[in-house]
Amino acid sequence: MDRRDLFRLGFAASHFFLMGSSAKIALAAEKSNRSVVWGGSGFNVPFDEVATRLSRVKRVLEAGGQAGWRSWLEQLYAELTEGFDGVVESGPGMKLRFEDDPGLIFSVGFDYENFLRIDIQPGELSGDGSDGEKDISFYYLFSSIQMYSIQLPRQQTGQIGLVYSKPIRSFNRSLLPAGGSAEESFVRETLMGREQFSTLAKFGGLVTQVAVEESFFEPKHLRVRGANLSSAVSQRFEELRLSTTFNPNFFASIVGVSVNQAFEASVLPFVMTDYLSSTLRSRFDSEPEIGKIFKDMDEDVASFYIDLNVTKVLRKVSAETAAKQQIARGLAMDIEFIDVANGSSVFSTKLVRVEKREQVKGAKDESWYRSNDSLYFYYLIDKMVADFFAGVLSGDRKVLKGSGVREQDASDAQITALRDVLNSCRYGS
């Protein structure tokens, strides 16, 4: 496959920070009496890892003396007030009164990002990019939208519960000059552009779909508890210079998005921080009283764990001519589902996928091959995991085979049992 084909390739990939805002609270008379509070947006990774794991989105948000943050929060709040079928009580930076009944709290956290660039030489593309001054760029941003229900401790104890945790993936690609403002604009578009692929648009889509009545429904929740790479796998990714991309956060994010897309399952972030709870405490005007209900907010409330163990990665030349090579890439990963209540294994199997693709020989820049590997490993893993969950949902053996699961690997009864577990985590079921 040459770089023209690569650019045309389409595939399904598709601590919290609060600031003051001048956004106005919009109330609509025709809306229901349900109420919602804006919680915040930030990073679902430890503070000291933000600069390395989410450097690009961090740079966009902090640009212009935190102007990126202000714009992002105001646009999120606008989506909430325009799309939510109910009353929005408090926005970014606003204090919450002890007498309020906030009902639902929304928040958005960033989990993982991946940016890759494929160098283009002069003449390799026609039209825009033919001069070789621009390269093909891809950007993925994984995030989690979370909704909490809350009852304040006035006449009773009060409590807060996680209603739904939805992992999302935003994807963008374009021809870009290297570095500078163009790359920053590209990331900003992926985050808060008006296109349907942006994180902002996906948040707005969820807001309009929320249908929570007086008695807030809380489904069971999934969480990827562990994502282990064997020493051989880690070494191989190091040799391919892909270790910063294919790490535990990546595998956890791919699995979370895929199971949510198939089952609309509630999936907790792989890494959970306590910044949202501390920030919310500071926004109530009676913090000592309110603080009591937030102290357990960040506890792991998963009903089922998912454990991942990547056991093998393959990358080799399987055939070649004078001009082209056929590259075989593959990956094997054990996946297990565990019932948190009793620690028992609900289901376990091995996912396996191998793909062969052609690429030209003799590229001047070695980074071109690394970018190819990064892109096609991403596609392979995404397809393998998506086929697994789609196959479990439908019971289609052909789809399951695409993830490497054969009939002798899992019986129909075992697949049905796993389907029941995942359906129990479906929002609104």
SEDREN-306447 format. One line per field, with one value per residue (C-alpha): residue number from 0; residue in three letters; x, y, z. Coordinates in nm, 4 decimals, always signed. Example, Ala and Ser with C-alpha at 12.3 -4.5 7.8 and 13.67 -1.06 7.14 Angstrom:
# residues 2
resi <- [0; 1]
resn <- [ALA; SER]
X <- [+1.2300; +1.3670]
Y <- [-0.4500; -0.1060]
Z <- [+0.7800; +0.7140]
# end
This chain:
# residues 429
resi <- [0; 1; 2; 3; 4; 5; 6; 7; 8; 9; 10; 11; 12; 13; 14; 15; 16; 17; 18; 19; 20; 21; 22; 23; 24; 25; 26; 27; 28; 29; 30; 31; 32; 33; 34; 35; 36; 37; 38; 39; 40; 41; 42; 43; 44; 45; 46; 47; 48; 49; 50; 51; 52; 53; 54; 55; 56; 57; 58; 59; 60; 61; 62; 63; 64; 65; 66; 67; 68; 69; 70; 71; 72; 73; 74; 75; 76; 77; 78; 79; 80; 81; 82; 83; 84; 85; 86; 87; 88; 89; 90; 91; 92; 93; 94; 95; 96; 97; 98; 99; 100; 101; 102; 103; 104; 105; 106; 107; 108; 109; 110; 111; 112; 113; 114; 115; 116; 117; 118; 119; 120; 121; 122; 123; 124; 125; 126; 127; 128; 129; 130; 131; 132; 133; 134; 135; 136; 137; 138; 139; 140; 141; 142; 143; 144; 145; 146; 147; 148; 149; 150; 151; 152; 153; 154; 155; 156; 157; 158; 159; 160; 161; 162; 163; 164; 165; 166; 167; 168; 169; 170; 171; 172; 173; 174; 175; 176; 177; 178; 179; 180; 181; 182; 183; 184; 185; 186; 187; 188; 189; 190; 191; 192; 193; 194; 195; 196; 197; 198; 199; 200; 201; 202; 203; 204; 205; 206; 207; 208; 209; 210; 211; 212; 213; 214; 215; 216; 217; 218; 219; 220; 221; 222; 223; 224; 225; 226; 227; 228; 229; 230; 231; 232; 233; 234; 235; 236; 237; 238; 239; 240; 241; 242; 243; 244; 245; 246; 247; 248; 249; 250; 251; 252; 253; 254; 255; 256; 257; 258; 259; 260; 261; 262; 263; 264; 265; 266; 267; 268; 269; 270; 271; 272; 273; 274; 275; 276; 277; 278; 279; 280; 281; 282; 283; 284; 285; 286; 287; 288; 289; 290; 291; 292; 293; 294; 295; 296; 297; 298; 299; 300; 301; 302; 303; 304; 305; 306; 307; 308; 309; 310; 311; 312; 313; 314; 315; 316; 317; 318; 319; 320; 321; 322; 323; 324; 325; 326; 327; 328; 329; 330; 331; 332; 333; 334; 335; 336; 337; 338; 339; 340; 341; 342; 343; 344; 345; 346; 347; 348; 349; 350; 351; 352; 353; 354; 355; 356; 357; 358; 359; 360; 361; 362; 363; 364; 365; 366; 367; 368; 369; 370; 371; 372; 373; 374; 375; 376; 377; 378; 379; 380; 381; 382; 383; 384; 385; 386; 387; 388; 389; 390; 391; 392; 393; 394; 395; 396; 397; 398; 399; 400; 401; 402; 403; 404; 405; 406; 407; 408; 409; 410; 411; 412; 413; 414; 415; 416; 417; 418; 419; 420; 421; 422; 423; 424; 425; 426; 427; 428]
resn <- [MET; ASP; ARG; ARG; ASP; LEU; PHE; ARG; LEU; GLY; PHE; ALA; ALA; SER; HIS; PHE; PHE; LEU; MET; GLY; SER; SER; ALA; LYS; ILE; ALA; LEU; ALA; ALA; GLU; LYS; SER; ASN; ARG; SER; VAL; VAL; TRP; GLY; GLY; SER; GLY; PHE; ASN; VAL; PRO; PHE; ASP; GLU; VAL; ALA; THR; ARG; LEU; SER; ARG; VAL; LYS; ARG; VAL; LEU; GLU; ALA; GLY; GLY; GLN; ALA; GLY; TRP; ARG; SER; TRP; LEU; GLU; GLN; LEU; TYR; ALA; GLU; LEU; THR; GLU; GLY; PHE; ASP; GLY; VAL; VAL; GLU; SER; GLY; PRO; GLY; MET; LYS; LEU; ARG; PHE; GLU; ASP; ASP; PRO; GLY; LEU; ILE; PHE; SER; VAL; GLY; PHE; ASP; TYR; GLU; ASN; PHE; LEU; ARG; ILE; ASP; ILE; GLN; PRO; GLY; GLU; LEU; SER; GLY; ASP; GLY; SER; ASP; GLY; GLU; LYS; ASP; ILE; SER; PHE; TYR; TYR; LEU; PHE; SER; SER; ILE; GLN; MET; TYR; SER; ILE; GLN; LEU; PRO; ARG; GLN; GLN; THR; GLY; GLN; ILE; GLY; LEU; VAL; TYR; SER; LYS; PRO; ILE; ARG; SER; PHE; ASN; ARG; SER; LEU; LEU; PRO; ALA; GLY; GLY; SER; ALA; GLU; GLU; SER; PHE; VAL; ARG; GLU; THR; LEU; MET; GLY; ARG; GLU; GLN; PHE; SER; THR; LEU; ALA; LYS; PHE; GLY; GLY; LEU; VAL; THR; GLN; VAL; ALA; VAL; GLU; GLU; SER; PHE; PHE; GLU; PRO; LYS; HIS; LEU; ARG; VAL; ARG; GLY; ALA; ASN; LEU; SER; SER; ALA; VAL; SER; GLN; ARG; PHE; GLU; GLU; LEU; ARG; LEU; SER; THR; THR; PHE; ASN; PRO; ASN; PHE; PHE; ALA; SER; ILE; VAL; GLY; VAL; SER; VAL; ASN; GLN; ALA; PHE; GLU; ALA; SER; VAL; LEU; PRO; PHE; VAL; MET; THR; ASP; TYR; LEU; SER; SER; THR; LEU; ARG; SER; ARG; PHE; ASP; SER; GLU; PRO; GLU; ILE; GLY; LYS; ILE; PHE; LYS; ASP; MET; ASP; GLU; ASP; VAL; ALA; SER; PHE; TYR; ILE; ASP; LEU; ASN; VAL; THR; LYS; VAL; LEU; ARG; LYS; VAL; SER; ALA; GLU; THR; ALA; ALA; LYS; GLN; GLN; ILE; ALA; ARG; GLY; LEU; ALA; MET; ASP; ILE; GLU; PHE; ILE; ASP; VAL; ALA; ASN; GLY; SER; SER; VAL; PHE; SER; THR; LYS; LEU; VAL; ARG; VAL; GLU; LYS; ARG; GLU; GLN; VAL; LYS; GLY; ALA; LYS; ASP; GLU; SER; TRP; TYR; ARG; SER; ASN; ASP; SER; LEU; TYR; PHE; TYR; TYR; LEU; ILE; ASP; LYS; MET; VAL; ALA; ASP; PHE; PHE; ALA; GLY; VAL; LEU; SER; GLY; ASP; ARG; LYS; VAL; LEU; LYS; GLY; SER; GLY; VAL; ARG; GLU; GLN; ASP; ALA; SER; ASP; ALA; GLN; ILE; THR; ALA; LEU; ARG; ASP; VAL; LEU; ASN; SER; CYS; ARG; TYR; GLY; SER]
X <- [+0.0000; +0.1456; +0.0989; -0.1858; -0.3814; -0.2711; -0.4175; -0.7457; -0.7653; -1.0767; -1.1368; -1.3495; -1.1524; -1.3633; -0.7042; -1.0039; -0.9529; -1.2202; -1.2005; -1.4275; -1.6531; -1.8648; -2.1110; -2.4714; -2.7076; -2.9718; -3.3094; -3.5879; -3.9448; -4.0423; -3.7733; -3.8347; -3.7684; -3.4630; -3.1530; -2.7868; -2.4607; -2.1418; -1.8629; -1.5442; -1.2949; -0.9369; -0.6972; -0.7571; -0.3865; -0.1612; -0.0580; +0.3114; +0.2271; +0.0061; +0.2970; +0.4114; +0.0859; -0.1394; +0.1119; -0.0685; -0.4112; -0.2444; -0.0564; -0.3774; -0.5674; -0.2929; -0.2236; -0.2735; -0.2435; -0.5092; -0.7362; -0.7738; -0.9164; -1.1609; -1.2835; -1.3144; -1.5115; -1.7418; -1.8187; -1.8853; -2.1178; -2.2967; -2.3541; -2.4927; -2.7357; -2.8535; -2.8865; -2.9909; -3.3655; -3.3813; -3.2533; -2.8833; -2.8232; -2.4543; -2.1778; -1.7974; -1.6606; -2.0004; -2.0614; -2.3246; -2.5572; -2.6167; -2.9905; -2.9638; -3.0749; -2.8208; -2.9520; -2.6873; -2.3229; -2.1449; -1.7684; -1.5216; -1.1751; -0.8928; -0.7497; -0.5025; -0.3827; -0.1815; -0.0385; +0.1520; +0.2940; +0.3864; +0.6467; +0.5601; +0.8280; +0.7820; +0.5717; +0.4247; +0.0836; -0.1041; -0.2676; -0.2266; +0.0844; +0.2540; +0.5481; +0.6310; +0.5965; +0.3064; +0.2839; -0.0092; -0.1051; -0.3369; -0.4586; -0.6640; -0.7966; -0.9622; -1.1789; -1.4412; -1.7751; -1.9127; -2.2493; -2.3061; -2.6318; -2.6281; -2.8517; -2.7317; -2.7039; -2.9793; -3.2540; -3.0673; -2.7157; -2.6887; -2.5065; -2.3424; -2.3526; -2.2019; -2.4880; -2.2867; -1.9265; -1.8908; -1.5478; -1.5241; -1.2686; -1.2173; -1.0166; -0.8839; -0.6474; -0.5126; -0.2156; -0.0130; +0.3181; +0.5500; +0.4972; +0.3921; +0.0474; -0.0999; -0.0533; -0.1997; -0.5058; -0.5420; -0.5508; -0.7880; -1.0243; -1.0249; -1.1018; -1.3550; -1.4340; -1.7932; -1.7440; -1.9171; -1.5853; -1.4773; -1.4856; -1.7133; -1.9676; -1.9662; -2.0315; -2.3199; -2.4616; -2.4652; -2.6242; -2.9226; -2.9758; -2.9761; -3.3074; -3.2787; -3.5956; -3.6453; -3.5016; -3.1606; -3.0702; -2.7199; -2.6051; -2.3233; -1.9870; -1.6886; -1.3272; -1.0034; -0.8129; -0.4863; -0.3203; +0.0051; +0.2596; +0.4916; +0.8648; +0.8990; +0.6206; +0.7680; +1.1093; +0.9657; +0.7773; +1.0999; +1.2849; +1.0140; +1.0286; +0.6588; +0.6703; +0.5436; +0.2329; +0.1424; +0.1347; -0.1178; -0.3225; -0.3652; -0.4919; -0.7248; -0.8658; -0.9259; -1.1083; -1.3161; -1.4347; -1.5080; -1.7208; -1.9106; -1.9768; -2.1063; -2.3099; -2.3416; -2.1782; -2.0650; -1.6848; -1.4771; -1.1506; -0.8398; -0.6766; -0.8959; -0.7870; -0.9419; -0.9314; -1.3007; -1.4184; -1.1886; -1.2867; -1.6575; -1.6164; -1.4610; -1.7579; -2.0202; -2.0755; -2.0892; -1.7866; -1.7519; -2.1065; -2.0943; -1.7495; -1.8924; -2.0644; -1.7629; -1.5096; -1.5939; -1.6587; -1.3346; -1.3637; -1.3619; -1.7312; -1.6768; -1.8931; -1.6717; -1.3012; -1.1314; -0.7723; -0.5565; -0.2265; -0.0517; +0.1561; +0.2942; +0.3578; +0.4636; +0.6245; +0.8173; +0.8669; +0.6590; +0.7273; +0.8991; +0.9798; +1.2369; +0.9994; +0.7700; +0.7554; +0.4682; +0.4700; +0.2961; +0.1854; +0.0068; -0.0782; -0.2064; -0.3789; -0.5415; -0.8636; -1.0471; -1.3663; -1.3880; -1.6872; -1.5735; -1.8263; -1.6736; -1.3501; -1.4543; -1.3638; -1.6713; -1.5002; -1.1496; -1.0008; -0.7144; -0.7626; -0.5365; -0.5152; -0.2568; -0.2703; -0.0466; -0.0001; +0.2278; +0.4527; +0.7175; +1.0851; +1.3619; +1.1950; +1.4559; +1.3359; +1.3184; +1.0428; +0.8125; +0.8298; +0.7708; +0.4644; +0.3333; +0.3829; +0.2120; -0.0878; -0.1378; -0.0822; -0.3412; -0.5862; -0.5180; -0.5703; -0.8787; -1.0348; -0.9499; -1.1071; -1.4095; -1.4797; -1.4645; -1.7284; -1.9449; -1.9275; -2.0225; -2.3193; -2.4470; -2.3255; -2.1933; -1.9118; -1.7683; -1.7261; -1.5753; -1.3296; -1.2067; -1.0834; -0.9198; -1.1897; -1.2752; -1.5602; -1.3241; -1.2065; -1.5480; -1.8810; -2.2125; -2.3093; -1.9925; -2.0502; -2.4101; -2.2995; -2.0533; -2.3197; -2.5499; -2.2735; -2.2018; -2.5722; -2.6055; -2.3607; -2.5672; -2.6876; -3.0670; -3.1146]
Y <- [+0.0000; +0.3385; +0.6658; +0.7797; +0.4733; +0.5342; +0.8828; +0.7570; +0.4780; +0.5082; +0.3003; +0.3020; +0.4881; +0.6930; +1.5784; +1.8032; +2.1711; +2.4330; +2.7971; +3.0981; +3.1511; +3.4304; +3.1787; +3.2454; +2.9859; +2.9132; +2.8001; +2.6919; +2.6914; +2.3948; +2.1714; +1.9166; +1.9737; +1.7490; +1.9403; +1.9116; +2.0661; +2.1080; +1.9192; +1.9878; +1.8619; +1.7437; +1.4504; +1.0885; +1.0278; +1.1125; +1.4776; +1.4029; +1.2014; +1.4567; +1.6236; +1.2928; +1.1008; +1.3894; +1.6523; +1.7748; +1.8299; +1.9855; +2.2293; +2.3299; +2.3848; +2.5896; +2.8045; +3.1789; +3.1892; +2.9198; +3.0634; +2.7105; +2.5923; +2.8804; +2.8161; +2.4411; +2.4766; +2.7422; +2.5318; +2.2223; +2.4230; +2.5624; +2.2080; +2.1121; +2.4033; +2.3678; +1.9917; +1.8726; +1.8227; +1.9876; +2.2729; +2.3605; +2.4953; +2.5881; +2.6333; +2.6457; +2.8284; +2.8858; +2.7976; +2.5370; +2.6141; +2.3761; +2.4084; +2.3052; +1.9713; +1.9303; +1.5933; +1.5042; +1.6074; +1.5881; +1.5720; +1.4989; +1.3519; +1.2809; +0.9281; +0.8801; +1.0403; +0.9284; +1.1487; +1.0092; +1.1595; +0.9916; +1.1822; +1.2675; +1.3255; +1.5725; +1.4203; +1.1396; +1.3071; +1.5075; +1.8424; +1.9767; +1.8170; +1.7463; +1.9677; +1.7453; +2.0346; +1.8643; +1.5218; +1.2901; +1.3325; +1.1260; +1.2122; +1.0055; +1.1383; +0.9031; +1.0550; +0.9568; +1.1303; +1.0620; +1.1349; +1.1232; +1.1473; +1.3275; +1.3699; +1.6302; +1.5473; +1.7607; +1.5474; +1.2262; +1.0984; +1.1974; +1.0034; +1.0248; +0.7507; +0.6976; +0.6828; +0.6273; +0.6368; +0.6515; +0.6197; +0.7987; +0.8267; +1.1259; +1.0822; +1.3285; +1.3142; +1.5763; +1.6970; +1.9217; +2.1050; +1.9792; +2.1252; +2.4788; +2.6312; +2.3961; +2.0956; +2.2827; +2.3815; +2.0204; +1.8949; +2.1769; +2.0793; +1.7192; +1.8359; +2.1161; +2.1521; +2.1510; +1.8333; +1.5199; +1.3440; +1.5939; +1.5293; +1.8306; +1.6948; +1.3527; +1.5140; +1.7100; +1.3931; +1.2158; +1.5129; +1.5071; +1.1338; +1.1358; +1.0169; +0.9892; +1.0218; +1.1016; +0.7676; +0.7649; +0.4327; +0.3080; +0.0168; -0.2156; -0.0867; -0.2397; -0.1412; -0.2553; -0.3405; -0.4467; -0.4239; -0.6141; -0.6463; -0.9450; -0.8749; -1.0134; -0.7855; -0.4812; -0.5589; -0.5995; -0.2696; -0.1076; -0.2487; -0.1128; +0.2225; +0.1959; +0.1520; +0.5035; +0.4391; +0.0804; +0.0960; -0.0209; +0.3005; +0.2380; -0.1194; -0.0211; +0.2682; +0.0509; -0.2143; +0.0444; +0.2200; -0.1082; -0.2630; +0.0640; +0.0869; -0.2690; -0.2776; +0.0894; -0.0428; +0.1839; +0.1645; +0.3339; +0.5045; +0.2874; +0.5449; +0.7276; +1.0442; +1.2293; +1.5798; +1.5949; +1.5141; +1.7705; +2.0336; +1.9723; +2.0005; +2.3418; +2.4606; +2.4025; +2.6864; +2.4462; +2.2347; +2.0524; +1.9176; +1.8409; +1.6858; +1.3851; +1.2558; +1.3092; +1.1185; +0.7880; +0.9331; +0.8043; +0.4504; +0.1743; +0.0898; -0.1660; -0.4768; -0.6557; -0.6251; -0.6850; -0.8069; -0.7896; -0.9609; -0.8981; -1.2103; -1.1804; -0.9218; -1.0088; -0.7898; -0.9505; -0.9396; -1.2279; -1.1664; -0.9084; -0.7975; -0.5514; -0.2615; -0.3766; -0.5738; -0.7642; -0.7043; -0.9456; -0.7833; -0.9625; -0.9583; -1.2026; -1.0881; -1.2791; -1.1223; -1.2212; -1.0932; -1.1179; -1.0827; -0.8382; -0.9671; -1.3123; -1.2877; -1.5606; -1.5675; -1.5122; -1.5651; -1.5840; -1.6397; -1.5374; -1.2823; -1.3209; -1.1335; -1.1263; -0.8995; -0.8712; -0.5425; -0.4264; -0.1252; +0.0282; -0.0399; +0.2128; +0.4994; +0.7636; +0.8260; +0.5343; +0.7139; +0.6411; +0.2683; +0.3350; +0.5434; +0.2634; +0.0151; +0.2432; +0.3005; -0.0605; -0.2068; +0.0391; -0.0685; -0.4382; -0.4146; -0.1955; -0.4377; -0.7426; -0.6022; -0.4555; -0.7892; -0.9665; -0.7518; -0.7333; -1.1124; -1.1564; -0.9237; -1.0981; -1.4518; -1.4523; -1.7049; -1.5506; -1.2160; -1.3836; -1.5652; -1.2254; -1.1689; -1.5100; -1.6793; -2.0207; -2.2511; -2.4723; -2.1659; -2.0679; -2.2514; -2.0875; -2.1101; -1.9262; -1.6537; -1.6155; -1.5887; -1.3115; -1.1340; -1.1337; -0.9830; -0.7057; -0.6335; -0.5885; -0.2954; -0.1303; +0.2217; +0.2330; -0.1440]
Z <- [+0.0000; -0.0981; +0.0827; -0.1434; -0.0290; +0.3262; +0.3290; +0.1869; +0.4402; +0.6525; +0.9556; +1.2688; +1.5267; +1.5614; +3.8221; +3.7193; +3.6378; +3.7090; +3.6124; +3.6335; +3.3341; +3.1970; +3.0506; +3.1456; +3.2889; +3.0281; +3.1579; +2.9262; +3.0487; +2.8387; +2.9836; +3.2568; +3.6275; +3.6262; +3.7293; +3.6436; +3.7659; +3.5659; +3.7422; +3.5475; +3.2936; +3.3242; +3.3159; +3.4167; +3.4708; +3.7659; +3.7698; +3.7108; +3.3949; +3.2199; +3.0382; +2.8884; +2.8306; +2.7207; +2.6116; +2.3002; +2.4488; +2.7551; +2.5314; +2.3491; +2.6739; +2.8362; +2.5276; +2.5578; +2.9331; +2.9925; +2.7206; +2.5822; +2.9121; +2.9265; +2.5728; +2.6310; +2.9539; +2.8145; +2.5069; +2.7171; +2.9379; +2.6315; +2.5032; +2.8432; +2.8710; +2.5107; +2.4980; +2.8439; +2.8911; +3.2289; +3.4427; +3.4598; +3.8108; +3.8182; +3.5654; +3.5748; +3.8756; +4.0369; +4.3999; +4.4829; +4.7694; +5.0555; +4.9868; +4.6211; +4.4763; +4.1954; +4.0781; +3.8166; +3.7871; +3.4483; +3.3976; +3.1154; +3.1688; +2.9210; +2.9260; +2.6397; +2.3154; +2.0150; +1.7410; +1.4432; +1.1285; +0.7996; +0.5990; +0.2385; -0.0244; -0.3134; -0.5907; -0.3818; -0.3605; -0.6187; -0.5433; -0.1922; -0.0488; -0.3814; -0.2860; +0.0118; +0.2572; +0.4354; +0.5952; +0.6707; +1.0372; +1.2558; +1.6060; +1.8512; +2.1804; +2.4300; +2.7033; +2.9598; +3.0177; +3.3631; +3.5226; +3.8976; +4.0909; +4.4248; +4.7277; +4.9745; +5.3490; +5.4970; +5.6515; +5.5786; +5.5275; +5.1625; +4.8946; +4.5555; +4.2939; +3.9506; +3.7002; +3.3836; +3.2666; +2.8887; +2.7223; +2.3881; +2.1102; +1.8828; +1.5626; +1.3075; +1.0083; +0.7712; +0.5674; +0.7963; +0.7883; +1.0591; +1.4076; +1.4897; +1.4956; +1.2338; +1.4615; +1.7572; +1.5497; +1.4373; +1.7967; +1.8973; +1.6146; +1.7374; +2.0898; +2.0449; +1.6754; +1.5528; +1.3470; +1.4708; +1.5364; +1.8042; +2.1777; +2.2204; +1.9709; +2.1355; +2.4732; +2.3238; +2.1722; +2.5071; +2.6856; +2.4507; +2.5069; +2.8859; +3.0255; +3.4027; +3.6100; +3.9800; +4.0871; +3.9255; +3.7730; +3.8407; +3.6243; +3.7057; +3.5921; +3.4144; +3.4619; +3.3027; +3.6193; +3.4614; +3.1199; +3.1262; +2.8469; +2.8705; +2.8791; +2.5245; +2.3991; +2.5727; +2.4252; +2.0743; +2.0925; +2.2141; +1.9119; +1.6827; +1.8704; +1.9480; +2.3256; +2.4012; +2.1883; +2.2747; +2.6533; +2.9168; +2.8837; +2.5118; +2.5516; +2.8353; +2.6281; +2.3205; +2.5233; +2.7111; +2.3955; +2.2148; +2.4900; +2.5279; +2.1549; +2.1420; +2.4654; +2.5736; +2.8888; +3.1703; +3.1856; +3.4556; +3.3555; +3.3707; +3.5995; +3.8508; +4.0302; +4.3250; +4.1850; +4.0891; +4.4400; +4.6033; +4.3481; +4.3992; +4.7755; +4.7289; +4.5213; +4.7913; +5.0351; +5.3311; +5.2560; +5.5915; +5.5668; +5.1943; +5.2171; +5.3949; +5.0823; +4.8553; +5.0624; +4.8927; +4.5480; +4.3976; +4.5247; +4.2670; +4.2160; +3.9388; +3.9436; +3.6921; +3.6184; +3.2851; +3.2954; +2.9820; +2.9159; +2.5828; +2.5251; +2.1726; +1.9026; +1.5472; +1.2839; +1.0005; +0.6253; +0.4856; +0.1145; -0.1021; -0.4553; -0.5834; -0.5131; -0.2321; +0.0893; +0.2431; +0.6184; +0.8539; +1.1781; +1.4576; +1.8248; +2.0872; +2.4043; +2.6905; +2.8169; +3.1350; +3.3011; +3.6801; +3.9120; +4.1804; +4.4365; +4.4654; +4.2688; +4.0262; +3.6580; +3.4417; +3.1065; +2.9643; +2.6212; +2.3931; +2.1159; +1.8124; +1.4846; +1.2034; +0.8988; +0.5943; +0.4092; +0.1306; +0.1553; -0.0667; -0.0098; +0.0122; +0.1980; +0.2759; +0.6293; +0.8728; +1.0634; +0.7693; +0.8520; +1.2213; +1.1364; +0.9158; +1.1969; +1.4479; +1.2224; +1.1184; +1.4643; +1.5891; +1.3189; +1.3842; +1.7607; +1.7251; +1.4758; +1.6862; +2.0030; +1.8219; +1.6501; +1.9843; +2.1522; +1.8394; +1.8158; +2.1803; +2.1288; +1.8156; +1.8820; +1.5244; +1.5048; +1.1894; +1.3636; +1.6699; +1.4462; +1.3294; +1.6850; +1.6982; +1.9081; +1.7623; +1.8566; +2.0562; +2.2517; +2.3901; +2.3855; +2.2995; +2.6666; +2.7714; +2.5115; +2.6297; +2.9930; +2.9023; +2.6979; +3.0019; +3.2163; +2.9665; +2.9183; +3.2942; +3.2587; +2.9852; +3.0646; +3.0982; +3.0841]
# end
